[in-house]
Amino acid sequence: MGKKIVVLGAGAIGGYAGGHMARGGEDVTLIDPWPEHVNRMNAHGLRLDGVTTQECCVVPVKAIHLTDVQALSKDRPVDIAFISVKSYDTEWATAMIKQYLAPDGYVVSLQNCMNEETVARVAGPERTVGCIASLLAAELIAPGHVQRNVPLGDEEHIAFRVGEMHGRITRRALDVAALMRHADTAKATTNLWGERWSKLIINGMRNGLSAATGLSGKDRDGNPKTRDISLRLGAEAIRVGWALGYRLEKIAGVTAETLVAAVDGGGKARAEVDADLDRQIAHRSDDQRPSMGQDMRKGRRTEIELINGLIAAKGDETGIPTPVNKALVEAVKKVERGEAAPGLEVVAHI
């Protein structure tokens, strides 16, 4: 009998990964708090779209409302529980699903930010696995409909990276990586924390800027002002990551050292970074918008405190200045509170 899998949070990333696992024949139950989304999936399946026709499909799925989670007690215990809710909801989501785990069951954080320590505090480190979704650019655009807006990964760029907190390759890390290959390329990594912080750097460079300005990914990276802010955000986060002792991976297509050199005035490094950003722009759909940009458009709370806010907090701990990240946190919160409309004016002072 195969593993019993649940995905708590069937939005952009959870719905994308869970839908493709179901498409691959896995025993997956999707759990979500949006009633229309759950009802649509049960009635019509989950529609998954991508940038190529072979990625597009409608998958029959099992979906339940958040209020019906207690029904899991009537079935066999859960072997693998993927947590794909917003980071500020990690603690309660882990506590809720923990009681339905099998004796050797475990929780996988398939989220932005750095949530493994929160999961471990609730479920135990022995029940905690991390999974980084790298540059999927997915969006839940309507009930029962997830759209991916960038190409699939390849051996040059692995889409999912699965790791243990202790850094060793385990059977379960390999098992989770195999599950993720239903959706895209995946690997087990010995560098969970370095992978996590590297993804946090990318999110810190992009998400809040789109949330504050209302710009799409293409427009944000194509605009000279926001491109400059993005690079300075990244350089600060890299320096904090180094101070924390993390072994950083490439930041999109360039090394951390190259990005910092580009900000510090290196002409050759800046040309390399600009070329990489131009390449990324060319491969994005016009509608691509990072998660915080999506949240702002939908009137939802953003993860700004747990992305740029975390970078700033860790900067304070390590003595690394992060004035650009701190300024962006304030700009996003100003828009969230309704004190300003999204636009370039909100970040003009940064």
Backbone hydrogen bonds, N-H to C=O, Kabsch-Sander energy under -0.5 kcal/mol:
donor,donor_aa,acceptor,acceptor_aa,energy
5,I,3,K,-0.6
5,I,27,D,-2.6
6,V,80,I,-2.2
7,V,29,T,-2.4
8,L,6,V,-0.5
8,L,82,F,-3.1
9,G,7,V,-0.9
9,G,31,I,-3.2
10,A,31,I,-0.5
15,G,11,G,-1.6
16,Y,12,A,-1.4
17,A,13,I,-2.9
18,G,14,G,-2.8
19,G,15,G,-2.4
20,H,16,Y,-1.8
21,M,17,A,-2.0
22,A,18,G,-2.4
23,R,19,G,-2.3
24,G,20,H,-1.5
25,G,22,A,-1.8
26,E,21,M,-2.3
27,D,3,K,-0.6
28,V,26,E,-1.3
29,T,5,I,-2.0
30,L,62,K,-3.1
31,I,7,V,-2.9
32,D,64,I,-1.7
38,V,34,W,-2.1
39,N,35,P,-2.8
40,R,36,E,-2.3
41,M,37,H,-2.2
42,N,38,V,-2.3
43,A,39,N,-2.1
44,H,40,R,-3.0
45,G,41,M,-2.0
46,L,59,V,-3.1
47,R,45,G,-0.6
47,R,144,G,-2.9
48,L,46,L,-0.5
48,L,57,C,-3.0
49,D,47,R,-0.5
49,D,146,V,-2.6
55,E,52,T,-1.2
56,C,53,T,-1.3
57,C,48,L,-2.4
59,V,46,L,-2.8
61,V,41,M,-0.5
62,K,28,V,-0.7
63,A,61,V,-0.6
64,I,30,L,-2.8
66,L,32,D,-1.4
68,D,65,H,-2.1
69,V,66,L,-1.3
71,A,68,D,-1.9
72,L,69,V,-2.6
73,S,70,Q,-1.7
74,K,71,A,-1.8
75,D,72,L,-1.5
78,V,100,Y,-3.0
79,D,4,K,-2.0
80,I,4,K,-2.0
81,A,106,Y,-2.5
82,F,6,V,-3.0
82,F,80,I,-0.6
83,I,81,A,-0.5
83,I,108,V,-3.1
84,S,8,L,-3.0
84,S,82,F,-0.7
89,D,86,K,-2.2
90,T,87,S,-1.6
93,A,89,D,-1.9
94,T,90,T,-2.5
95,A,91,E,-2.2
96,M,92,W,-2.3
97,I,93,A,-2.0
98,K,94,T,-2.1
99,Q,95,A,-0.7
100,Y,97,I,-1.8
101,L,98,K,-1.7
102,A,78,V,-3.0
105,G,102,A,-2.3
106,Y,79,D,-1.8
107,V,127,R,-3.4
108,V,81,A,-2.8
109,S,107,V,-0.5
109,S,129,V,-2.5
110,L,83,I,-2.1
110,L,108,V,-1.0
111,Q,109,S,-0.7
115,N,113,C,-0.6
119,V,115,N,-2.5
120,A,116,E,-2.8
121,R,117,E,-1.9
122,V,118,T,-1.4
123,A,119,V,-3.5
124,G,119,V,-0.6
124,G,120,A,-1.6
127,R,124,G,-1.8
128,T,125,P,-1.4
129,V,107,V,-2.2
130,G,163,G,-2.8
131,C,109,S,-2.2
132,I,161,R,-2.8
133,A,131,C,-0.5
134,S,132,I,-0.8
134,S,159,A,-3.5
135,L,133,A,-0.7
139,E,147,Q,-2.2
141,I,139,E,-1.1
141,I,145,H,-1.4
142,A,145,H,-1.2
145,H,142,A,-2.1
146,V,47,R,-2.8
147,Q,139,E,-3.0
148,R,49,D,-2.5
149,N,136,L,-0.5
149,N,137,A,-2.1
150,V,136,L,-0.6
154,D,157,H,-1.7
160,F,185,T,-1.9
161,R,132,I,-1.9
162,V,187,K,-2.8
163,G,130,G,-2.4
164,E,189,T,-0.5
167,G,164,E,-1.0
174,L,170,T,-2.0
175,D,171,R,-2.3
176,V,172,R,-2.6
177,A,173,A,-2.2
178,A,174,L,-2.1
179,L,175,D,-1.9
180,M,176,V,-2.4
181,R,177,A,-1.2
182,H,179,L,-1.6
183,A,180,M,-1.9
184,D,180,M,-2.0
187,K,160,F,-1.7
189,T,162,V,-3.2
195,E,191,N,-2.8
196,R,192,L,-2.8
197,W,193,W,-2.6
198,S,194,G,-2.0
199,K,195,E,-2.2
200,L,196,R,-2.4
201,I,197,W,-2.3
202,I,198,S,-1.7
203,N,199,K,-2.8
204,G,200,L,-2.9
205,M,201,I,-1.7
206,R,202,I,-1.1
207,N,203,N,-2.1
208,G,203,N,-0.6
210,S,206,R,-2.2
211,A,207,N,-2.2
212,A,208,G,-2.7
213,T,209,L,-2.2
214,G,210,S,-2.4
217,G,288,Q,-2.6
220,R,216,S,-2.7
221,D,217,G,-2.1
222,G,218,K,-1.5
223,N,219,D,-1.3
227,R,223,N,-2.6
228,D,224,P,-2.0
229,I,225,K,-2.1
230,S,226,T,-2.6
231,L,227,R,-2.1
232,R,228,D,-1.9
233,L,229,I,-2.6
234,G,230,S,-2.2
235,A,231,L,-2.4
236,E,232,R,-2.0
237,A,233,L,-2.0
238,I,234,G,-2.5
239,R,235,A,-2.1
240,V,236,E,-2.0
241,G,237,A,-2.5
242,W,238,I,-2.7
243,A,239,R,-2.1
244,L,240,V,-1.8
245,G,242,W,-1.3
246,Y,241,G,-2.3
248,L,246,Y,-1.0
249,E,194,G,-0.6
251,I,254,V,-3.0
252,A,250,K,-1.0
253,G,251,I,-0.6
254,V,251,I,-1.6
259,L,255,T,-1.9
260,V,256,A,-2.3
261,A,257,E,-2.3
262,A,258,T,-2.2
263,V,259,L,-1.7
264,D,260,V,-2.1
265,G,262,A,-0.8
266,G,261,A,-2.8
267,G,265,G,-0.7
270,R,266,G,-2.8
271,A,267,G,-2.0
272,E,268,K,-1.8
273,V,269,A,-2.4
274,D,270,R,-2.8
275,A,271,A,-2.1
276,D,272,E,-1.9
277,L,273,V,-2.5
278,D,274,D,-2.5
279,R,275,A,-2.0
280,Q,276,D,-2.2
281,I,277,L,-2.5
282,A,278,D,-1.8
283,H,279,R,-1.0
283,H,280,Q,-0.7
284,R,280,Q,-0.6
284,R,281,I,-1.2
285,S,149,N,-1.9
288,Q,285,S,-1.3
294,Q,290,P,-2.2
295,D,291,S,-2.7
296,M,292,M,-2.4
297,R,293,G,-1.7
298,K,294,Q,-1.7
299,G,295,D,-0.5
299,G,296,M,-1.0
300,R,295,D,-2.9
306,L,303,E,-1.0
307,I,303,E,-0.7
307,I,304,I,-0.9
309,G,304,I,-2.8
311,I,307,I,-2.1
312,A,308,N,-2.4
313,A,309,G,-2.3
314,K,310,L,-2.8
315,G,311,I,-2.0
316,D,312,A,-2.2
317,E,313,A,-1.9
318,T,314,K,-2.0
319,G,315,G,-1.2
320,I,315,G,-2.2
326,K,322,T,-2.2
327,A,323,P,-2.1
328,L,324,V,-2.1
329,V,325,N,-2.1
330,E,326,K,-1.8
331,A,327,A,-2.0
332,V,328,L,-2.7
333,K,329,V,-2.4
334,K,330,E,-2.0
335,V,331,A,-1.7
336,E,332,V,-2.8
337,R,333,K,-2.4
338,G,335,V,-1.3
339,E,334,K,-2.2
340,A,334,K,-0.7
343,G,212,A,-1.8
346,V,343,G,-1.4
347,V,344,L,-1.0
348,A,345,E,-0.7
350,I,347,V,-1.5
